C-alpha cells in the first residue's frame, strides 16, 4: 500500500463526491468500505493471498499512519 500527497488529493476529491451523493456519515462509510474491499480483493487475487488476512494487515498498518497524518477534513 502506497500513501502520498497525491493519494490524499485523490481521496479528498472522492470524499467530496461521496458526501454530495450520500445523506449520512454512515452512508459514506458504507461506500468507502465497499470500495476498500474491492481493492483488497483485487490485490489478494493478483497476489494469491487470503483477502481477510490482507485486509487486517493493511488496516493495522494504515492505522499507525492515519493516527498522525490524517485529520477530519469536513463534516458530512
mmJSON file of the N, C-alpha and C atoms, coordinates in Angstrom:
{"data_MODEL":{"atom_site":{
"group_PDB":["ATOM","ATOM","ATOM","ATOM","ATOM","ATOM","ATOM","ATOM","ATOM","ATOM","ATOM","ATOM","ATOM","ATOM","ATOM","ATOM","ATOM","ATOM","ATOM","ATOM","ATOM","ATOM","ATOM","ATOM","ATOM","ATOM","ATOM","ATOM","ATOM","ATOM","ATOM","ATOM","ATOM","ATOM","ATOM","ATOM","ATOM","ATOM","ATOM","ATOM","ATOM","ATOM","ATOM","ATOM","ATOM","ATOM","ATOM","ATOM","ATOM","ATOM","ATOM","ATOM","ATOM","ATOM","ATOM","ATOM","ATOM","ATOM","ATOM","ATOM","ATOM","ATOM","ATOM","ATOM","ATOM","ATOM","ATOM","ATOM","ATOM","ATOM","ATOM","ATOM","ATOM","ATOM","ATOM","ATOM","ATOM","ATOM","ATOM","ATOM","ATOM","ATOM","ATOM","ATOM","ATOM","ATOM","ATOM","ATOM","ATOM","ATOM","ATOM","ATOM","ATOM","ATOM","ATOM","ATOM","ATOM","ATOM","ATOM","ATOM","ATOM","ATOM","ATOM","ATOM","ATOM","ATOM","ATOM","ATOM","ATOM","ATOM","ATOM","ATOM","ATOM","ATOM","ATOM","ATOM","ATOM","ATOM","ATOM","ATOM","ATOM","ATOM","ATOM","ATOM","ATOM","ATOM","ATOM","ATOM","ATOM","ATOM","ATOM","ATOM","ATOM","ATOM","ATOM","ATOM","ATOM","ATOM","ATOM","ATOM","ATOM","ATOM","ATOM","ATOM","ATOM","ATOM","ATOM","ATOM","ATOM","ATOM","ATOM","ATOM","ATOM","ATOM","ATOM","ATOM","ATOM","ATOM","ATOM","ATOM","ATOM","ATOM","ATOM","ATOM","ATOM","ATOM","ATOM","ATOM","ATOM","ATOM","ATOM","ATOM","ATOM","ATOM","ATOM","ATOM","ATOM","ATOM","ATOM","ATOM","ATOM","ATOM","ATOM","ATOM","ATOM","ATOM","ATOM","ATOM","ATOM","ATOM","ATOM","ATOM","ATOM","ATOM","ATOM","ATOM","ATOM","ATOM","ATOM","ATOM","ATOM","ATOM","ATOM","ATOM","ATOM","ATOM","ATOM","ATOM","ATOM","ATOM","ATOM","ATOM","ATOM","ATOM","ATOM","ATOM","ATOM","ATOM","ATOM","ATOM","ATOM","ATOM","ATOM","ATOM","ATOM","ATOM","ATOM","ATOM"],
"id":[1,2,3,4,5,6,7,8,9,10,11,12,13,14,15,16,17,18,19,20,21,22,23,24,25,26,27,28,29,30,31,32,33,34,35,36,37,38,39,40,41,42,43,44,45,46,47,48,49,50,51,52,53,54,55,56,57,58,59,60,61,62,63,64,65,66,67,68,69,70,71,72,73,74,75,76,77,78,79,80,81,82,83,84,85,86,87,88,89,90,91,92,93,94,95,96,97,98,99,100,101,102,103,104,105,106,107,108,109,110,111,112,113,114,115,116,117,118,119,120,121,122,123,124,125,126,127,128,129,130,131,132,133,134,135,136,137,138,139,140,141,142,143,144,145,146,147,148,149,150,151,152,153,154,155,156,157,158,159,160,161,162,163,164,165,166,167,168,169,170,171,172,173,174,175,176,177,178,179,180,181,182,183,184,185,186,187,188,189,190,191,192,193,194,195,196,197,198,199,200,201,202,203,204,205,206,207,208,209,210,211,212,213,214,215,216,217,218,219,220,221,222,223,224,225,226,227,228],
"type_symbol":["N","C","C","N","C","C","N","C","C","N","C","C","N","C","C","N","C","C","N","C","C","N","C","C","N","C","C","N","C","C","N","C","C","N","C","C","N","C","C","N","C","C","N","C","C","N","C","C","N","C","C","N","C","C","N","C","C","N","C","C","N","C","C","N","C","C","N","C","C","N","C","C","N","C","C","N","C","C","N","C","C","N","C","C","N","C","C","N","C","C","N","C","C","N","C","C","N","C","C","N","C","C","N","C","C","N","C","C","N","C","C","N","C","C","N","C","C","N","C","C","N","C","C","N","C","C","N","C","C","N","C","C","N","C","C","N","C","C","N","C","C","N","C","C","N","C","C","N","C","C","N","C","C","N","C","C","N","C","C","N","C","C","N","C","C","N","C","C","N","C","C","N","C","C","N","C","C","N","C","C","N","C","C","N","C","C","N","C","C","N","C","C","N","C","C","N","C","C","N","C","C","N","C","C","N","C","C","N","C","C","N","C","C","N","C","C","N","C","C","N","C","C","N","C","C","N","C","C"],
"label_atom_id":["N","CA","C","N","CA","C","N","CA","C","N","CA","C","N","CA","C","N","CA","C","N","CA","C","N","CA","C","N","CA","C","N","CA","C","N","CA","C","N","CA","C","N","CA","C","N","CA","C","N","CA","C","N","CA","C","N","CA","C","N","CA","C","N","CA","C","N","CA","C","N","CA","C","N","CA","C","N","CA","C","N","CA","C","N","CA","C","N","CA","C","N","CA","C","N","CA","C","N","CA","C","N","CA","C","N","CA","C","N","CA","C","N","CA","C","N","CA","C","N","CA","C","N","CA","C","N","CA","C","N","CA","C","N","CA","C","N","CA","C","N","CA","C","N","CA","C","N","CA","C","N","CA","C","N","CA","C","N","CA","C","N","CA","C","N","CA","C","N","CA","C","N","CA","C","N","CA","C","N","CA","C","N","CA","C","N","CA","C","N","CA","C","N","CA","C","N","CA","C","N","CA","C","N","CA","C","N","CA","C","N","CA","C","N","CA","C","N","CA","C","N","CA","C","N","CA","C","N","CA","C","N","CA","C","N","CA","C","N","CA","C","N","CA","C","N","CA","C","N","CA","C","N","CA","C","N","CA","C","N","CA","C","N","CA","C"],
"label_alt_id":[null,null,null,null,null,null,null,null,null,null,null,null,null,null,null,null,null,null,null,null,null,null,null,null,null,null,null,null,null,null,null,null,null,null,null,null,null,null,null,null,null,null,null,null,null,null,null,null,null,null,null,null,null,null,null,null,null,null,null,null,null,null,null,null,null,null,null,null,null,null,null,null,null,null,null,null,null,null,null,null,null,null,null,null,null,null,null,null,null,null,null,null,null,null,null,null,null,null,null,null,null,null,null,null,null,null,null,null,null,null,null,null,null,null,null,null,null,null,null,null,null,null,null,null,null,null,null,null,null,null,null,null,null,null,null,null,null,null,null,null,null,null,null,null,null,null,null,null,null,null,null,null,null,null,null,null,null,null,null,null,null,null,null,null,null,null,null,null,null,null,null,null,null,null,null,null,null,null,null,null,null,null,null,null,null,null,null,null,null,null,null,null,null,null,null,null,null,null,null,null,null,null,null,null,null,null,null,null,null,null,null,null,null,null,null,null,null,null,null,null,null,null,null,null,null,null,null,null],
"label_comp_id":["UNK","UNK","UNK","UNK","UNK","UNK","UNK","UNK","UNK","UNK","UNK","UNK","UNK","UNK","UNK","UNK","UNK","UNK","UNK","UNK","UNK","UNK","UNK","UNK","UNK","UNK","UNK","UNK","UNK","UNK","UNK","UNK","UNK","UNK","UNK","UNK","UNK","UNK","UNK","UNK","UNK","UNK","UNK","UNK","UNK","UNK","UNK","UNK","UNK","UNK","UNK","UNK","UNK","UNK","UNK","UNK","UNK","UNK","UNK","UNK","UNK","UNK","UNK","UNK","UNK","UNK","UNK","UNK","UNK","UNK","UNK","UNK","UNK","UNK","UNK","UNK","UNK","UNK","UNK","UNK","UNK","UNK","UNK","UNK","UNK","UNK","UNK","UNK","UNK","UNK","UNK","UNK","UNK","UNK","UNK","UNK","UNK","UNK","UNK","UNK","UNK","UNK","UNK","UNK","UNK","UNK","UNK","UNK","UNK","UNK","UNK","UNK","UNK","UNK","UNK","UNK","UNK","UNK","UNK","UNK","UNK","UNK","UNK","UNK","UNK","UNK","UNK","UNK","UNK","UNK","UNK","UNK","UNK","UNK","UNK","UNK","UNK","UNK","UNK","UNK","UNK","UNK","UNK","UNK","UNK","UNK","UNK","UNK","UNK","UNK","UNK","UNK","UNK","UNK","UNK","UNK","UNK","UNK","UNK","UNK","UNK","UNK","UNK","UNK","UNK","UNK","UNK","UNK","UNK","UNK","UNK","UNK","UNK","UNK","UNK","UNK","UNK","UNK","UNK","UNK","UNK","UNK","UNK","UNK","UNK","UNK","UNK","UNK","UNK","UNK","UNK","UNK","UNK","UNK","UNK","UNK","UNK","UNK","UNK","UNK","UNK","UNK","UNK","UNK","UNK","UNK","UNK","UNK","UNK","UNK","UNK","UNK","UNK","UNK","UNK","UNK","UNK","UNK","UNK","UNK","UNK","UNK","UNK","UNK","UNK","UNK","UNK","UNK"],
"label_asym_id":["A","A","A","A","A","A","A","A","A","A","A","A","A","A","A","A","A","A","A","A","A","A","A","A","A","A","A","A","A","A","A","A","A","A","A","A","A","A","A","A","A","A","A","A","A","A","A","A","A","A","A","A","A","A","A","A","A","A","A","A","A","A","A","A","A","A","A","A","A","A","A","A","A","A","A","A","A","A","A","A","A","A","A","A","A","A","A","A","A","A","A","A","A","A","A","A","A","A","A","A","A","A","A","A","A","A","A","A","A","A","A","A","A","A","A","A","A","A","A","A","A","A","A","A","A","A","A","A","A","A","A","A","A","A","A","A","A","A","A","A","A","A","A","A","A","A","A","A","A","A","A","A","A","A","A","A","A","A","A","A","A","A","A","A","A","A","A","A","A","A","A","A","A","A","A","A","A","A","A","A","A","A","A","A","A","A","A","A","A","A","A","A","A","A","A","A","A","A","A","A","A","A","A","A","A","A","A","A","A","A","A","A","A","A","A","A","A","A","A","A","A","A","A","A","A","A","A","A"],
"label_entity_id":["1","1","1","1","1","1","1","1","1","1","1","1","1","1","1","1","1","1","1","1","1","1","1","1","1","1","1","1","1","1","1","1","1","1","1","1","1","1","1","1","1","1","1","1","1","1","1","1","1","1","1","1","1","1","1","1","1","1","1","1","1","1","1","1","1","1","1","1","1","1","1","1","1","1","1","1","1","1","1","1","1","1","1","1","1","1","1","1","1","1","1","1","1","1","1","1","1","1","1","1","1","1","1","1","1","1","1","1","1","1","1","1","1","1","1","1","1","1","1","1","1","1","1","1","1","1","1","1","1","1","1","1","1","1","1","1","1","1","1","1","1","1","1","1","1","1","1","1","1","1","1","1","1","1","1","1","1","1","1","1","1","1","1","1","1","1","1","1","1","1","1","1","1","1","1","1","1","1","1","1","1","1","1","1","1","1","1","1","1","1","1","1","1","1","1","1","1","1","1","1","1","1","1","1","1","1","1","1","1","1","1","1","1","1","1","1","1","1","1","1","1","1","1","1","1","1","1","1"],
"label_seq_id":[1,1,1,2,2,2,3,3,3,4,4,4,5,5,5,6,6,6,7,7,7,8,8,8,9,9,9,10,10,10,11,11,11,12,12,12,13,13,13,14,14,14,15,15,15,16,16,16,17,17,17,18,18,18,19,19,19,20,20,20,21,21,21,22,22,22,23,23,23,24,24,24,25,25,25,26,26,26,27,27,27,28,28,28,29,29,29,30,30,30,31,31,31,32,32,32,33,33,33,34,34,34,35,35,35,36,36,36,37,37,37,38,38,38,39,39,39,40,40,40,41,41,41,42,42,42,43,43,43,44,44,44,45,45,45,46,46,46,47,47,47,48,48,48,49,49,49,50,50,50,51,51,51,52,52,52,53,53,53,54,54,54,55,55,55,56,56,56,57,57,57,58,58,58,59,59,59,60,60,60,61,61,61,62,62,62,63,63,63,64,64,64,65,65,65,66,66,66,67,67,67,68,68,68,69,69,69,70,70,70,71,71,71,72,72,72,73,73,73,74,74,74,75,75,75,76,76,76],
"pdbx_PDB_ins_code":[null,null,null,null,null,null,null,null,null,null,null,null,null,null,null,null,null,null,null,null,null,null,null,null,null,null,null,null,null,null,null,null,null,null,null,null,null,null,null,null,null,null,null,null,null,null,null,null,null,null,null,null,null,null,null,null,null,null,null,null,null,null,null,null,null,null,null,null,null,null,null,null,null,null,null,null,null,null,null,null,null,null,null,null,null,null,null,null,null,null,null,null,null,null,null,null,null,null,null,null,null,null,null,null,null,null,null,null,null,null,null,null,null,null,null,null,null,null,null,null,null,null,null,null,null,null,null,null,null,null,null,null,null,null,null,null,null,null,null,null,null,null,null,null,null,null,null,null,null,null,null,null,null,null,null,null,null,null,null,null,null,null,null,null,null,null,null,null,null,null,null,null,null,null,null,null,null,null,null,null,null,null,null,null,null,null,null,null,null,null,null,null,null,null,null,null,null,null,null,null,null,null,null,null,null,null,null,null,null,null,null,null,null,null,null,null,null,null,null,null,null,null,null,null,null,null,null,null],
"Cartn_x":[0.856,0.0,0.901,0.628,1.409,0.554,1.181,0.482,1.336,0.706,1.445,0.473,1.014,0.17,-0.771,-0.297,-1.151,-2.355,-2.101,-3.194,-4.193,-3.689,-4.579,-5.45,-4.859,-5.605,-6.734,-6.442,-7.458,-8.546,-8.126,-9.081,-9.997,-9.449,-10.268,-11.312,-10.934,-11.91,-13.018,-12.641,-13.64,-14.537,-13.939,-14.717,-15.768,-15.394,-16.356,-17.502,-17.186,-18.231,-19.158,-18.575,-19.376,-20.266,-19.728,-20.534,-21.719,-21.511,-22.609,-23.701,-23.312,-24.252,-24.83,-24.427,-24.973,-25.583,-26.421,-27.128,-26.474,-25.786,-25.218,-23.773,-23.092,-21.727,-21.728,-22.722,-22.818,-22.898,-23.678,-23.763,-22.393,-21.683,-20.35,-19.385,-19.459,-18.603,-18.904,-20.18,-20.565,-19.948,-20.024,-19.425,-17.919,-17.283,-15.832,-15.421,-16.182,-15.841,-15.983,-17.001,-17.176,-16.03,-15.647,-14.525,-13.236,-12.989,-11.803,-11.767,-12.868,-12.914,-12.641,-13.18,-12.969,-11.489,-10.781,-9.347,-8.57,-8.934,-8.262,-8.49,-9.684,-9.989,-9.165,-9.077,-8.224,-6.786,-6.257,-4.877,-4.668,-5.583,-5.459,-5.472,-6.359,-6.444,-5.189,-4.674,-3.471,-2.269,-2.171,-1.027,-1.264,-2.439,-2.808,-2.731,-3.388,-3.424,-4.847,-4.982,-6.287,-6.733,-7.885,-8.324,-8.564,-9.068,-9.313,-8.014,-7.002,-5.695,-5.08,-5.141,-4.612,-5.321,-6.636,-7.41,-6.971,-6.816,-6.396,-4.99,-4.089,-2.713,-2.648,-3.383,-3.375,-3.989,-5.082,-5.729,-4.817,-4.181,-3.251,-2.132,-1.603,-0.534,-1.043,-2.233,-2.787,-3.124,-3.591,-3.983,-2.807,-1.634,-0.462,-0.166,-0.305,-0.088,-1.178,-2.414,-3.549,-3.583,-3.202,-3.233,-2.468,-1.371,-0.539,-0.606,-1.226,-1.183,-2.539,-3.631,-4.938,-5.837,-6.452,-7.428,-8.742,-9.843,-11.132,-11.071,-11.474,-11.431,-12.663,-13.817,-15.07,-16.171,-17.063,-18.194,-19.107,-19.822,-20.74,-21.963],
"Cartn_y":[-1.172,0.0,1.234,2.12,3.355,4.519,5.445,6.633,7.854,8.845,10.061,11.235,12.416,13.606,13.453,12.836,12.591,11.723,10.683,9.801,10.546,11.41,12.208,13.148,13.737,14.643,13.895,12.734,11.92,11.516,11.078,10.657,11.798,12.995,14.146,14.463,14.356,14.578,13.533,12.269,11.2,11.384,11.796,12.032,13.115,14.178,15.243,14.724,13.92,13.357,12.441,11.605,10.69,11.484,12.545,13.369,14.001,14.417,15.017,13.999,12.743,11.725,10.862,11.115,10.357,11.318,10.77,11.607,11.635,10.563,10.48,9.993,10.17,9.652,8.137,7.463,6.007,5.591,6.337,6.038,6.167,7.234,7.446,6.343,5.916,4.821,3.542,3.302,2.104,2.107,3.245,3.364,3.138,3.785,3.651,2.208,1.51,0.123,-0.787,-0.543,-1.354,-1.103,0.156,0.479,-0.148,0.001,-0.593,-2.097,-2.779,-4.238,-4.641,-3.9,-4.272,-4.186,-3.155,-3.053,-4.15,-4.433,-5.509,-6.853,-7.087,-8.34,-8.465,-7.372,-7.387,-7.712,-7.036,-7.241,-8.698,-9.204,-10.586,-11.591,-11.39,-12.332,-12.299,-11.114,-10.996,-11.621,-11.441,-11.94,-13.316,-13.904,-15.219,-15.212,-14.213,-14.058,-14.227,-14.483,-14.507,-13.067,-12.698,-11.305,-10.847,-11.703,-11.29,-11.009,-11.838,-11.609,-10.324,-10.146,-8.936,-7.701,-7.758,-6.614,-6.237,-7.232,-6.947,-6.365,-6.937,-6.434,-5.002,-4.733,-3.394,-2.381,-2.765,-1.849,-1.561,-2.583,-2.365,-1.415,-1.609,-0.735,0.688,0.817,2.131,2.927,2.266,2.963,3.776,3.187,3.907,5.149,5.033,6.18,7.23,6.802,7.726,8.491,7.831,8.455,9.778,9.844,11.046,11.9,11.394,12.095,12.54,12.093,12.414,13.032,14.142,14.805,14.894,15.104,15.256,16.488,16.324,17.412,18.303,17.676,18.436,17.53,18.081,17.292,17.007,15.889,15.494,16.37],
"Cartn_z":[0.0,0.0,0.0,-0.943,-1.04,-0.564,0.138,0.63,0.337,-0.297,-0.636,-0.684,-0.903,-1.043,-2.234,-3.301,-4.473,-4.097,-3.31,-2.891,-2.012,-1.14,-0.289,-1.123,-2.153,-3.024,-3.736,-4.26,-4.926,-3.926,-2.746,-1.721,-1.309,-1.183,-0.803,-1.863,-3.147,-4.217,-4.17,-3.972,-3.883,-2.664,-1.56,-0.337,-0.569,-1.244,-1.537,-2.403,-3.382,-4.238,-3.441,-2.603,-1.789,-0.838,-0.243,0.658,-0.07,-1.308,-2.077,-2.387,-2.548,-3.001,-1.886,-0.639,0.494,1.498,2.357,3.325,4.701,5.075,6.418,6.37,7.479,7.604,7.438,8.014,7.871,6.409,5.613,4.178,3.528,3.86,3.299,3.703,4.958,5.419,4.65,4.403,3.644,2.257,1.583,0.256,0.353,1.311,1.47,1.737,2.558,2.883,1.666,0.855,-0.356,-1.328,-1.496,-2.379,-1.837,-0.53,0.08,-0.153,0.132,-0.007,-1.454,-2.412,-3.81,-4.181,-3.698,-3.964,-3.243,-2.004,-1.267,-1.952,-2.441,-3.125,-4.405,-5.173,-6.371,-6.005,-4.98,-4.533,-4.11,-3.315,-2.821,-3.967,-4.912,-6.037,-6.894,-7.184,-8.012,-7.315,-6.002,-5.248,-4.62,-4.886,-4.333,-2.804,-2.207,-0.752,-0.244,1.036,1.674,1.915,1.384,1.452,2.888,3.754,5.134,5.872,5.66,6.281,5.742,4.435,3.827,4.38,4.487,4.989,6.398,7.255,8.634,8.686,7.889,7.877,7.34,6.272,5.692,6.655,7.309,8.247,9.435,9.982,11.095,10.691,9.508,9.016,8.814,8.262,7.956,9.216,10.25,11.484,12.035,12.069,12.56,11.741,10.429,9.548,9.746,9.744,9.817,11.136,12.19,13.518,13.549,12.817,12.863,11.591,10.528,9.259,8.692,9.288,8.712,9.779,9.409,10.273,9.524,10.259,9.593,8.707,7.478,6.507,6.655,6.722,6.728,7.222,8.016,8.453,7.278,7.364,6.303,6.347],
"occupancy":[1.0,1.0,1.0,1.0,1.0,1.0,1.0,1.0,1.0,1.0,1.0,1.0,1.0,1.0,1.0,1.0,1.0,1.0,1.0,1.0,1.0,1.0,1.0,1.0,1.0,1.0,1.0,1.0,1.0,1.0,1.0,1.0,1.0,1.0,1.0,1.0,1.0,1.0,1.0,1.0,1.0,1.0,1.0,1.0,1.0,1.0,1.0,1.0,1.0,1.0,1.0,1.0,1.0,1.0,1.0,1.0,1.0,1.0,1.0,1.0,1.0,1.0,1.0,1.0,1.0,1.0,1.0,1.0,1.0,1.0,1.0,1.0,1.0,1.0,1.0,1.0,1.0,1.0,1.0,1.0,1.0,1.0,1.0,1.0,1.0,1.0,1.0,1.0,1.0,1.0,1.0,1.0,1.0,1.0,1.0,1.0,1.0,1.0,1.0,1.0,1.0,1.0,1.0,1.0,1.0,1.0,1.0,1.0,1.0,1.0,1.0,1.0,1.0,1.0,1.0,1.0,1.0,1.0,1.0,1.0,1.0,1.0,1.0,1.0,1.0,1.0,1.0,1.0,1.0,1.0,1.0,1.0,1.0,1.0,1.0,1.0,1.0,1.0,1.0,1.0,1.0,1.0,1.0,1.0,1.0,1.0,1.0,1.0,1.0,1.0,1.0,1.0,1.0,1.0,1.0,1.0,1.0,1.0,1.0,1.0,1.0,1.0,1.0,1.0,1.0,1.0,1.0,1.0,1.0,1.0,1.0,1.0,1.0,1.0,1.0,1.0,1.0,1.0,1.0,1.0,1.0,1.0,1.0,1.0,1.0,1.0,1.0,1.0,1.0,1.0,1.0,1.0,1.0,1.0,1.0,1.0,1.0,1.0,1.0,1.0,1.0,1.0,1.0,1.0,1.0,1.0,1.0,1.0,1.0,1.0,1.0,1.0,1.0,1.0,1.0,1.0,1.0,1.0,1.0,1.0,1.0,1.0,1.0,1.0,1.0,1.0,1.0,1.0],
"B_iso_or_equiv":[0.0,0.0,0.0,0.0,0.0,0.0,0.0,0.0,0.0,0.0,0.0,0.0,0.0,0.0,0.0,0.0,0.0,0.0,0.0,0.0,0.0,0.0,0.0,0.0,0.0,0.0,0.0,0.0,0.0,0.0,0.0,0.0,0.0,0.0,0.0,0.0,0.0,0.0,0.0,0.0,0.0,0.0,0.0,0.0,0.0,0.0,0.0,0.0,0.0,0.0,0.0,0.0,0.0,0.0,0.0,0.0,0.0,0.0,0.0,0.0,0.0,0.0,0.0,0.0,0.0,0.0,0.0,0.0,0.0,0.0,0.0,0.0,0.0,0.0,0.0,0.0,0.0,0.0,0.0,0.0,0.0,0.0,0.0,0.0,0.0,0.0,0.0,0.0,0.0,0.0,0.0,0.0,0.0,0.0,0.0,0.0,0.0,0.0,0.0,0.0,0.0,0.0,0.0,0.0,0.0,0.0,0.0,0.0,0.0,0.0,0.0,0.0,0.0,0.0,0.0,0.0,0.0,0.0,0.0,0.0,0.0,0.0,0.0,0.0,0.0,0.0,0.0,0.0,0.0,0.0,0.0,0.0,0.0,0.0,0.0,0.0,0.0,0.0,0.0,0.0,0.0,0.0,0.0,0.0,0.0,0.0,0.0,0.0,0.0,0.0,0.0,0.0,0.0,0.0,0.0,0.0,0.0,0.0,0.0,0.0,0.0,0.0,0.0,0.0,0.0,0.0,0.0,0.0,0.0,0.0,0.0,0.0,0.0,0.0,0.0,0.0,0.0,0.0,0.0,0.0,0.0,0.0,0.0,0.0,0.0,0.0,0.0,0.0,0.0,0.0,0.0,0.0,0.0,0.0,0.0,0.0,0.0,0.0,0.0,0.0,0.0,0.0,0.0,0.0,0.0,0.0,0.0,0.0,0.0,0.0,0.0,0.0,0.0,0.0,0.0,0.0,0.0,0.0,0.0,0.0,0.0,0.0,0.0,0.0,0.0,0.0,0.0,0.0],
"pdbx_formal_charge":[null,null,null,null,null,null,null,null,null,null,null,null,null,null,null,null,null,null,null,null,null,null,null,null,null,null,null,null,null,null,null,null,null,null,null,null,null,null,null,null,null,null,null,null,null,null,null,null,null,null,null,null,null,null,null,null,null,null,null,null,null,null,null,null,null,null,null,null,null,null,null,null,null,null,null,null,null,null,null,null,null,null,null,null,null,null,null,null,null,null,null,null,null,null,null,null,null,null,null,null,null,null,null,null,null,null,null,null,null,null,null,null,null,null,null,null,null,null,null,null,null,null,null,null,null,null,null,null,null,null,null,null,null,null,null,null,null,null,null,null,null,null,null,null,null,null,null,null,null,null,null,null,null,null,null,null,null,null,null,null,null,null,null,null,null,null,null,null,null,null,null,null,null,null,null,null,null,null,null,null,null,null,null,null,null,null,null,null,null,null,null,null,null,null,null,null,null,null,null,null,null,null,null,null,null,null,null,null,null,null,null,null,null,null,null,null,null,null,null,null,null,null,null,null,null,null,null,null],
"auth_seq_id":[1,1,1,2,2,2,3,3,3,4,4,4,5,5,5,6,6,6,7,7,7,8,8,8,9,9,9,10,10,10,11,11,11,12,12,12,13,13,13,14,14,14,15,15,15,16,16,16,17,17,17,18,18,18,19,19,19,20,20,20,21,21,21,22,22,22,23,23,23,24,24,24,25,25,25,26,26,26,27,27,27,28,28,28,29,29,29,30,30,30,31,31,31,32,32,32,33,33,33,34,34,34,35,35,35,36,36,36,37,37,37,38,38,38,39,39,39,40,40,40,41,41,41,42,42,42,43,43,43,44,44,44,45,45,45,46,46,46,47,47,47,48,48,48,49,49,49,50,50,50,51,51,51,52,52,52,53,53,53,54,54,54,55,55,55,56,56,56,57,57,57,58,58,58,59,59,59,60,60,60,61,61,61,62,62,62,63,63,63,64,64,64,65,65,65,66,66,66,67,67,67,68,68,68,69,69,69,70,70,70,71,71,71,72,72,72,73,73,73,74,74,74,75,75,75,76,76,76],
"auth_comp_id":["UNK","UNK","UNK","UNK","UNK","UNK","UNK","UNK","UNK","UNK","UNK","UNK","UNK","UNK","UNK","UNK","UNK","UNK","UNK","UNK","UNK","UNK","UNK","UNK","UNK","UNK","UNK","UNK","UNK","UNK","UNK","UNK","UNK","UNK","UNK","UNK","UNK","UNK","UNK","UNK","UNK","UNK","UNK","UNK","UNK","UNK","UNK","UNK","UNK","UNK","UNK","UNK","UNK","UNK","UNK","UNK","UNK","UNK","UNK","UNK","UNK","UNK","UNK","UNK","UNK","UNK","UNK","UNK","UNK","UNK","UNK","UNK","UNK","UNK","UNK","UNK","UNK","UNK","UNK","UNK","UNK","UNK","UNK","UNK","UNK","UNK","UNK","UNK","UNK","UNK","UNK","UNK","UNK","UNK","UNK","UNK","UNK","UNK","UNK","UNK","UNK","UNK","UNK","UNK","UNK","UNK","UNK","UNK","UNK","UNK","UNK","UNK","UNK","UNK","UNK","UNK","UNK","UNK","UNK","UNK","UNK","UNK","UNK","UNK","UNK","UNK","UNK","UNK","UNK","UNK","UNK","UNK","UNK","UNK","UNK","UNK","UNK","UNK","UNK","UNK","UNK","UNK","UNK","UNK","UNK","UNK","UNK","UNK","UNK","UNK","UNK","UNK","UNK","UNK","UNK","UNK","UNK","UNK","UNK","UNK","UNK","UNK","UNK","UNK","UNK","UNK","UNK","UNK","UNK","UNK","UNK","UNK","UNK","UNK","UNK","UNK","UNK","UNK","UNK","UNK","UNK","UNK","UNK","UNK","UNK","UNK","UNK","UNK","UNK","UNK","UNK","UNK","UNK","UNK","UNK","UNK","UNK","UNK","UNK","UNK","UNK","UNK","UNK","UNK","UNK","UNK","UNK","UNK","UNK","UNK","UNK","UNK","UNK","UNK","UNK","UNK","UNK","UNK","UNK","UNK","UNK","UNK","UNK","UNK","UNK","UNK","UNK","UNK"],
"auth_asym_id":["A","A","A","A","A","A","A","A","A","A","A","A","A","A","A","A","A","A","A","A","A","A","A","A","A","A","A","A","A","A","A","A","A","A","A","A","A","A","A","A","A","A","A","A","A","A","A","A","A","A","A","A","A","A","A","A","A","A","A","A","A","A","A","A","A","A","A","A","A","A","A","A","A","A","A","A","A","A","A","A","A","A","A","A","A","A","A","A","A","A","A","A","A","A","A","A","A","A","A","A","A","A","A","A","A","A","A","A","A","A","A","A","A","A","A","A","A","A","A","A","A","A","A","A","A","A","A","A","A","A","A","A","A","A","A","A","A","A","A","A","A","A","A","A","A","A","A","A","A","A","A","A","A","A","A","A","A","A","A","A","A","A","A","A","A","A","A","A","A","A","A","A","A","A","A","A","A","A","A","A","A","A","A","A","A","A","A","A","A","A","A","A","A","A","A","A","A","A","A","A","A","A","A","A","A","A","A","A","A","A","A","A","A","A","A","A","A","A","A","A","A","A","A","A","A","A","A","A"],
"auth_atom_id":["N","CA","C","N","CA","C","N","CA","C","N","CA","C","N","CA","C","N","CA","C","N","CA","C","N","CA","C","N","CA","C","N","CA","C","N","CA","C","N","CA","C","N","CA","C","N","CA","C","N","CA","C","N","CA","C","N","CA","C","N","CA","C","N","CA","C","N","CA","C","N","CA","C","N","CA","C","N","CA","C","N","CA","C","N","CA","C","N","CA","C","N","CA","C","N","CA","C","N","CA","C","N","CA","C","N","CA","C","N","CA","C","N","CA","C","N","CA","C","N","CA","C","N","CA","C","N","CA","C","N","CA","C","N","CA","C","N","CA","C","N","CA","C","N","CA","C","N","CA","C","N","CA","C","N","CA","C","N","CA","C","N","CA","C","N","CA","C","N","CA","C","N","CA","C","N","CA","C","N","CA","C","N","CA","C","N","CA","C","N","CA","C","N","CA","C","N","CA","C","N","CA","C","N","CA","C","N","CA","C","N","CA","C","N","CA","C","N","CA","C","N","CA","C","N","CA","C","N","CA","C","N","CA","C","N","CA","C","N","CA","C","N","CA","C","N","CA","C","N","CA","C","N","CA","C","N","CA","C","N","CA","C","N","CA","C"],
"pdbx_PDB_model_num":[1,1,1,1,1,1,1,1,1,1,1,1,1,1,1,1,1,1,1,1,1,1,1,1,1,1,1,1,1,1,1,1,1,1,1,1,1,1,1,1,1,1,1,1,1,1,1,1,1,1,1,1,1,1,1,1,1,1,1,1,1,1,1,1,1,1,1,1,1,1,1,1,1,1,1,1,1,1,1,1,1,1,1,1,1,1,1,1,1,1,1,1,1,1,1,1,1,1,1,1,1,1,1,1,1,1,1,1,1,1,1,1,1,1,1,1,1,1,1,1,1,1,1,1,1,1,1,1,1,1,1,1,1,1,1,1,1,1,1,1,1,1,1,1,1,1,1,1,1,1,1,1,1,1,1,1,1,1,1,1,1,1,1,1,1,1,1,1,1,1,1,1,1,1,1,1,1,1,1,1,1,1,1,1,1,1,1,1,1,1,1,1,1,1,1,1,1,1,1,1,1,1,1,1,1,1,1,1,1,1,1,1,1,1,1,1,1,1,1,1,1,1,1,1,1,1,1,1]
}}}
